[in-house]
């Protein structure tokens, strides 16, 4: 008896469809992702009359919410809450910034209901550290 075995074909798994699916998912997620930088702080700036300031590319923003909590903007522009709200902590953080950016405008964004003490403390410390271009943010008064 002559037993002949049938030759088996080699099985190949094609990964091309899997690569196609992965690329399609990658494109889908890239298109549907938003890249907005939104601030997590909800502050209402006080109203004031005056001219719009010229836009500066780089500024140092100190934001103070209605409870008097301090937030400093990082390199990415997003506000970060200080570790604690002590005077020494705020002064230490501003001294670190002053080493590299003392000539940049220093903008204080205080909520309209921020305690006066918190704003004056921030203004005093910024002056002690050496910032010379200190300003306050406000929104322009709407005429009726």
C-alpha positions as CSV (number, residue, x, y, z in Angstrom):
1,X,0.0,0.0,0.0
2,X,1.2,3.3,-0.9
3,X,0.2,6.0,1.5
4,X,0.8,9.4,0.2
5,X,0.4,12.4,2.4
6,X,-1.1,15.4,1.0
7,X,1.1,18.4,1.0
8,X,-0.1,21.0,3.4
9,X,0.1,24.6,2.4
10,X,1.9,26.9,4.8
11,X,-0.6,29.1,6.7
12,X,0.1,32.8,6.5
13,X,-1.5,35.4,8.7
14,X,-1.8,38.7,7.0
15,X,-1.4,41.7,9.3
16,X,-2.3,44.2,6.6
17,X,-6.0,44.4,7.7
18,X,-5.0,44.9,11.3
19,X,-2.6,47.7,10.4
20,X,-5.4,49.4,8.3
21,X,-7.8,49.2,11.3
22,X,-5.2,50.7,13.7
23,X,-4.4,53.6,11.3
24,X,-8.1,54.3,10.8
25,X,-8.6,54.4,14.6
26,X,-5.6,56.7,14.9
27,X,-7.0,59.1,12.3
28,X,-10.4,59.0,14.0
29,X,-9.1,59.9,17.4
30,X,-6.8,62.6,15.9
31,X,-9.8,64.2,14.1
32,X,-12.2,64.0,17.1
33,X,-9.8,65.3,19.7
34,X,-10.1,69.0,20.6
35,X,-7.0,70.9,21.6
36,X,-8.6,73.8,23.4
37,X,-6.9,75.2,26.4
38,X,-9.7,76.1,28.7
39,X,-9.2,77.5,32.1
40,X,-10.8,75.6,35.0
41,X,-11.3,78.7,37.0
42,X,-14.5,80.6,36.8
43,X,-13.8,84.2,37.7
44,X,-15.8,87.3,36.8
45,X,-13.5,90.3,36.1
46,X,-14.6,93.7,37.3
47,X,-15.6,96.2,34.7
48,X,-13.6,99.3,33.8
49,X,-13.4,102.0,31.1
50,X,-10.3,102.5,29.1
51,X,-8.3,101.4,26.1
52,X,-7.6,97.9,25.1
53,X,-4.0,97.0,26.0
54,X,-1.6,95.9,23.3
55,X,-1.3,92.1,23.2
56,X,1.8,90.7,24.8
57,X,3.1,87.3,23.7
58,X,4.3,86.4,27.2
59,X,2.9,87.6,30.4
60,X,2.9,86.3,34.0
61,X,-0.7,85.8,35.2
62,X,-1.6,85.6,38.8
63,X,-5.3,84.7,39.2
64,X,-7.2,85.2,42.4
65,X,-10.7,83.6,42.7
66,X,-13.6,84.9,44.8
67,X,-12.3,83.0,47.9
68,X,-8.8,84.6,47.7
69,X,-7.1,81.5,46.4
70,X,-3.9,82.2,44.3
71,X,-3.2,80.5,40.9
72,X,-0.1,81.1,38.8
73,X,0.0,80.4,35.1
74,X,2.6,77.9,34.0
75,X,4.5,77.7,30.7
76,X,1.5,76.0,29.1
77,X,-0.8,79.0,30.1
78,X,-3.0,76.9,32.4
79,X,-3.4,78.2,36.0
80,X,-2.1,76.1,38.8
81,X,-3.1,76.5,42.4
82,X,-0.4,77.2,44.9
83,X,0.4,74.5,47.4
84,X,-0.9,76.7,50.2
85,X,-2.1,80.3,50.4
86,X,0.6,81.6,52.8
87,X,2.4,84.8,52.0
88,X,5.8,83.0,52.0
89,X,4.6,80.4,49.4
90,X,3.4,83.2,47.0
91,X,6.6,85.1,47.5
92,X,8.8,82.0,46.9
93,X,6.9,81.2,43.6
94,X,7.2,84.8,42.4
95,X,10.9,84.9,43.2
96,X,11.4,81.8,41.1
97,X,9.6,83.5,38.2
98,X,11.4,86.8,38.7
99,X,14.8,85.2,38.1
100,X,14.0,84.5,34.4
101,X,11.2,86.9,33.6
102,X,11.4,90.1,35.7
103,X,10.8,92.3,32.6
104,X,7.6,90.6,31.5
105,X,4.2,92.2,32.3
106,X,2.7,90.9,35.6
107,X,-1.1,90.7,35.3
108,X,-3.3,90.2,38.3
109,X,-6.7,88.6,37.4
110,X,-8.8,89.1,40.4
111,X,-12.5,88.1,40.6
112,X,-14.8,91.0,41.3
113,X,-15.7,89.5,44.7
114,X,-12.1,88.8,45.7
115,X,-11.2,90.0,49.2
116,X,-9.3,93.2,49.0
117,X,-6.6,91.8,51.3
118,X,-5.7,89.1,48.8
119,X,-5.3,91.5,46.0
120,X,-3.2,93.9,48.1
121,X,-1.0,91.1,49.4
122,X,-0.3,89.9,45.8
123,X,0.5,93.5,44.7
124,X,2.8,94.0,47.6
125,X,4.7,90.8,47.1
126,X,5.0,91.3,43.4
127,X,6.5,94.8,44.1
128,X,8.9,93.4,46.7
129,X,10.1,90.7,44.3
130,X,11.0,93.3,41.7
131,X,8.2,93.2,39.1
132,X,7.8,96.7,37.6
133,X,5.1,96.2,35.0
134,X,2.2,95.3,37.2
135,X,-1.3,95.6,35.9
136,X,-4.9,94.5,36.7
137,X,-7.2,92.7,34.3
138,X,-10.7,94.0,33.8
139,X,-13.4,93.8,31.2
140,X,-14.5,96.8,29.3
141,X,-17.8,98.4,30.5
142,X,-20.7,97.8,28.2
143,X,-22.5,101.0,27.2
144,X,-26.3,100.8,27.4
